[in-house]
Amino acid sequence: MRQTLLHSLLHERAPHEHLARRVAVLAAVGTVTMPLYYLLWQFFFPQSYENLTLRLTGVGICVAGLFARRFSARWLSRYLLFALSYILPFFFTFMFVMNHASSIWSESLLIGLVVLFHFETKLACRAYLIGTGAACLAVIVQGEGGFLLKPEVLQQLPVHWFTIAALSVVKVGGKVLEQERLAGLAAGLGSVAHELRTPLTSVEANVRGMRRLLPQLAGQADDTAPLQEALSRIQFEVRHMQHMIDLFLLSASAVNRNLEPSQALSMLDMVNSVLRRYPFTGNSQRSSVTVDVRADFQFAGQDELCVVILLNLLRNALKSIHRAGKGRVRIIIDGARPVPRLLFIDTGCGIARNRLPLIFERFYSYPVHNGSGIGLALCRQIAHAWQARIRCVSREHAYAIFILEFPQPVPARFQPTS
């Protein structure tokens, strides 16, 4: 629980569902601490100024944030800007000045800025400017405007600005390090894939040569059927590995690619394309995958990147039923809904409840040491660039459902592909 909470608090850029979860956690903290610290500073360690009305307003804002998961993306962003502006820079700055820059409120304001700038930098800067400006106006209305120019207040500004700059640099450095790690992983994956092609091509060439020699050996052997079967199996495995290399190279190249949509695509066409390209291990595995077309739909994206998403989801679903030793995969294309969606359902091993919030994070693999941990993270990044949404509902040892929802209508500038 501690790891999940810290991850929710510190993750800067996240899709709607992750951001809503983090807002709900912070709202719960604010709902408790606002009245708690009123009692603390009013009765146990009395301060020169307190304001119950401001605190109750803050509690109301935090209570609304408890339901952040029900907000749309637009309303969540609006709420977040308003809540952050009021609770962190406005409230703490106002109380800091009204308490004449006491040490307690100096430290509280600094902590508030640290929390604020763990959010996206652009959002944090807007909230800081709005909240601080509103606090200064409120102080002037209260008749304490002259104290804003006192050394006790002004000497805090360099400390605050240094803290903001340091946090911004740390976030940028962490993002650069993550990008370098991704680029290195992609380059290494591409190099290994290319190196594997040469021996695989050689093996396939030798298999074809042995097949040509078999008729000449037919008279010297009682039965060449087992040899023919072995050669067929080798050839199948080689082609399977060649297809897997294509998948790895496609995922590796997508890491550094422009993800913005550029085409109008048919979901049915994309699913059929992926099923033709996927290297199934045999007819039994292919027959375990069924497609249910309730209604086809168009969406804005890129065909190769869509293939990356669908291949990763199909591969994960097939690995799940392989680990469980049972199950099937069902792909549902449901374009009849107001928000069209694609569902990947597998009845394999499922995902543990405590692991579910982490599966879309970069470099996180489940089970441990099962892949590089960039597949689902890349799927989420691509979907986010297309204004789409990807989420998972699962029950361990029973099923996993990956849901992709696409915005409508498709922008007119994207011409349907022929």
N, C-alpha and C positions, 0 to 999 in steps of 0.2 A: 504493500500500500504506500509506503514511504517513497519507493522508487517511482511509482505511477504518479504520485502527487507532485514530486519534484520535476518529473518530466513534463507534466501539464503546465507547471508554473514557468518553466524556463524555455519551452519550445517557442521560437519566435514566429515562424511562418507555418501556418497550419491550415488545413481545409476547414470548412464550416463546422463539421461535427466535432473536430478536435478543439477548435477555438471555443465553441459553445460549452464544451465540457470544462475547459479551463476557466471561462467566465463564471460558470456555476460554482466552481470550487472557490474562487476568489470572492464571489458574492456571499457564499456561506460564511467565509471568514469575516467579511465586513459586517454581516448581520449580527454576529456574535460579539465582535470586538468593539463596535460603535457604542452600544450601551454599557458594555463591561468597562471600557476605559472612561466613560462618563462617571461611573461610580468610583473608579479608582482616583481620578483627578479631582473629583468634587468632594469626596469624604475621607479617603485614606491619605492622599498626598495632595492637598488642595492647591490649585493654581489660581492665579490672579483673575483669570477670565474663563468662563465656560458658557456654552450655548446649547441648550437642550434641543431647541428647534432645528438647528443645523444638523445635529446628530440624528434626530428622528427622520429628517429628510433623507439623510444618507442611508439610514436603515431601510426606508421605503424603496430607495433606488436599488439597494442590495437585494431586498426580497424579490423585486421584479427580475433581477438577474438569476435567481434560482431556477427560473423557467426559460433560461436562454436556449435550451435545446429545442424549444418550440418556435423560436423566432426564425423567420426567413433570413437569408444571408444579408439582404439589404437592411432589415430592421435590426439585426444583430450588430452590424457595423455602426449604425446610428446610435443604438443604445450604448455600445462600448465607448464611443467618443464622448457622449454625454456623461456616462458614469465615471470614466477615468478623469475627465476634466473636473467634475465636481468633487469626487472623493479624495483624489490624490493632490493635485496642485492647488485647487481652490480651497478646500477645507483646511489642509495643513498649512498653507501659506497664510490664510486669514487668522487661524488660531496662533500661529507663530508670531505674527505682528501684534495681535491683540494681547498676547501674553508678554509683550515687550522683549521678544527674542530670548526667552528663557532657554536654558540648556536642554530641558526636556523636549520642548517643541522644536528646537534647532535639530536635535537628533531625529525626532519624529518626521520632520519635513524631509531630511536627507534620506531616510529609509523609504518614504513615500516616493521620492524621485527614483530611487534604485528599482523599486517595484514597477513604476511606470515605464522606465526605459528597458525593461525586459520584454515589453511588447514591441511590435514592429516600430522601427525608428520614426517613420513618417507619421504614424498615428500618435506616437508618444510626443513628438514635437508639437503637433497640433493641439493635443490635450494640454501640454505644458503652457503654451502661449495663451490659450483660451482661459484655462483655470487660473493662471497667475494674474492675467489682466483683470479678470472678474474679481479676484481677491483684493487686488489693489483698489479697484473702484469701491468695493464694499467697505474697505478700511476707511477710505475718504468719506463715504456716507456716514460712517460711525464717528467721524470727527477725529480720527487718529491718523490722518494723512501725513501730518508732519513727521511722524515716527518712521515713515518709509525711507526718509533720507538720513536717518541716524546711522552712525558707523556700525552699530550692533546688527543692523539689517544688511547694509551694503557689503560688509565684510563676508557675509555668507554667500554672496553671488559667485565669487571666483571658485569657492569650494563646490557649489552646485554645478557650475559650468564644467569644471574639471571632471566631476563625477559623470556627467552626461557624456562628455567627450570620451572618457575612458570606457564606459559601457558600450558606446557606439563602436569604438575601435575593436573591443573584444568581440562583439557580435560579428563585425565585418571579418575579423581574422578567423573566427570559427567557421564562417561561411566559406571563406577562401580555402581553408584547410579541408573542409568537406568536399568542395568542388575538386580540389587536387586529388583527394583520395578517390573520388568517383572517376576522374579522368585516368588516374593510374590503374584503377581496377579495370576500366574499359579497355585501356591499351594492353594490359596484360592478358585479358580475356581474348582480345583480338589476335594477339601474337600467338597464344597457345592454339587457338582455333586454326590459324593459318598453318602452323607447324604440323598440326594433325592431318591436314589435307594431303600432304605428300605421301606419307606411308599408307594412308587409306586408299588413295588412288592407285598406288603400287599393288596393294593387296587385291583390289578389284580387277586390275589388269591381269594379275596372275591367275585369278579365278576364271576369267574369260579364256585364258590360254589353256588351262586344265580342262575346261569344258570342250574345247576343240580337239584335245587329244583323247578324250574318252572313247569316241567311236573306234579309234585305232586300237585301244586296249580292250575293247569289248570281247574280242576273241580269246584273250588271255585270262579273263576273269570270269568266274561263274556268275556273279551278280554285281552290276555296277550301281544298282539302285541306292544302297547306303551312301556311296560316294557322291552320287548326284544330289542326294538330300543334304549331305554335309556342305557341298559347294553352294547349294541354294541358300542354306542357312548363313554361311559366311557372307555371301553377296547381299543378303537382306540386312545383316548387321552392319555391313559397311555403308550401305545406303542410309540406314537409320542414323548412323553417326554423322554422315554428311548432312543430313537434314538437321540434326541437333546443332551442328556447327553453324549452319545458316541461322538458326534461332539465336544462338549466342552472339553471333556477329551483328544481327539485327538489333538485339538489346543493347549491345555495347555502343553501336553507332548512335542510338537514340539518346544516350546520355548527354551528348554534346550537340544535339540537333535543335533547331528552332521548332518549338512545340505548338506554335499558334496554328489554328485551323486554316485550311486553304481550299478545301473541297467540300461538296455535299455528297455524302456517302449513303449507300443503302446498307442497313444493318444485316439484312438477309444475305446480300452479296458478300459482305465481309465474313460472316460466319461460315458460309459455304467455302470461301477461299481458304480460310484457316483449316477447315476440316480436310480439304484437299492437300494442304501443305504439311499438316502435322505428321511426324514420323511414328505412326502407330506400330506397336511391336507385333501385331498380328490381327487377324479378323476378330478374335474374341474381344480384344481391347477396343477395336473400332465399333463393334456392335454394342458395347457398353455405353456409348454416347448417342443420345437421341436429341433431336431438335424439334421443338414445339413452336410453330409460327402462328401466333394469334393475330398479328397484323404487322407487316413490315413498316419501317419508318426511315425517314431521312434525318441525318444529323451532320453538323459541321465538324470536320476533322481532317486528318491526313491518313490515306490508306495504309501506308507502311507503319505508321505509329499505331493505328487501330489493330493491325496484325500483331504488333508487339503486345498490346493489352490482351487480346483474345488468346494468343498463344500462351502467355504466362498463366492466365486463368485456367485454360484447359490443361496445361501441364501440371499445375498445382492440384487440380481436381483429380486427375488420373493418378498422381502420386499419393493422394489421400486414400483413394480406394485400394491402391496397391499395398499401402502400409496396413490398412485395416483387413485386407484379404477378402473384402466383400464390397458390394455397393455398385451404383451406377451414376452416370453423369447425365444431367438433363439441362439443355440450353433452351430458355424460353425467350422468344422475341415478342414483346408486348407493346405494340405501337398504338393500340386503341385507347390507351389512357391519356388524360390531359398532359401528363409528363411521361413520355414514352420511356421504356426501360428494357434492359437486357438482364436476364438472370442466369447465373451459372450455379446449378445445384448439384452437389455430390453427397451421396449417402455413405461416405467413408468414415474416417476417424474423427472428423470434426476438430474444433479448436477449443482449448480450455478457456474458460471465462476470463481468467486473469491475464491471459495472453492476447485476447482479442483486441484490446486498445492499442497494442504495440505492433501488430502485424504489418501495418503500412509504413513503419518507420525504416529509414535507410539503415542498412547493415544489420538489421534484426532478422534472424532466420528462425523458423519454427517448423519442426523440432530443431534443437541446437545443432550447428554444423551441417544444416541441410540447405546448401546453396549459399550464394553470396549476400543475400539480404537486400538486393536492389530491385528485384522483379516487381513486387507489389508497390514499393515506394515509387518506382518509375511509372507504374500504371496510374497511381494517384496523381503524380505530377502532370502526366499527360492529360488526364481527365480534368484536372483543375484548370489547365491552360485552355481547355475547350468549354469552360463554364459548366462542366458536367460534374456529377457526384458519384463517388464509388464508396460503398460501405459493405460490411459483412455482418450477417446474423448466423450464429452457429450454436450448436450444442455438442459438447464433447462426446465422442464415441457414437454419434448419431448422424449429424449432417453439418454442412456448411453452405450458406447461400451468399454469393457475391452479387450485389445489386448495382447496376450502372444506370443512372438516370440522366437524361439528356435534355437540355433546354430547347424550347420551341418558341417561335418558328425558326427555321433555318434562315440565316441572313441572305438577302437577295443577291449579294455580291458573289456568293458561292454557287457556281454553275454545277449542276449534276454531272457526274462523271459518266462517260459513254460506256 
